[in-house]
Amino acid sequence: MALGGTFEEVSEEDFEWLFAINVSGVVRMIRAFLPLLKASDDARIIDLSSIYGLVSPPGQTAYAASKFAVRGFSQALGHELKETRIRVTVVHPGGVATSIANSARVRKD
């Protein structure tokens, strides 16, 4: 999910809403499937971040922070799982033709 606006423009409620989806969603899904992945002979976790997990433009404070969080979580998890058969990859796509802008929350004037 996306959320546009500067840090001061974005409400705390919207900031938390975005993190619940973009970060907590990733964490919860991995927590749910990790036992199955550990039982597998070969497994890979592929987390979807964004180019905004590598760069942080103005007006995208919440979104960039959530995507940096996914990146950091994925990298740390990969280190933790290094001695297992599970590999972790994080993908940082740029512009992709999706409807993300249609469902984005933006500041209200």
PEHUVEN-V169108 format. One record per backbone hydrogen bond with DSSP energy under -1.0 kcal/mol. CO is the residue of the C=O (numbers start at 1). NH is the residue of the N-H. If there is no record, write none. Layout:
((CO;NH) (CO;NH))
//
This chain:
((2;105) (6;10) (11;15) (12;16) (13;17) (14;18) (15;19) (16;20) (17;21) (18;22) (19;23) (19;24) (23;27) (24;28) (25;29) (26;30) (27;31) (28;32) (29;33) (30;34) (33;37) (34;38) (35;39) (43;87) (45;89) (47;91) (50;53) (51;54) (51;55) (57;60) (59;5) (60;64) (61;65) (62;66) (63;67) (64;68) (65;69) (66;70) (67;71) (68;72) (69;73) (70;74) (71;75) (72;76) (73;77) (74;78) (75;79) (76;80) (77;81) (79;82) (81;84) (85;43) (87;45) (89;47) (91;49) (93;51) (96;98) (99;103) (105;4))
//
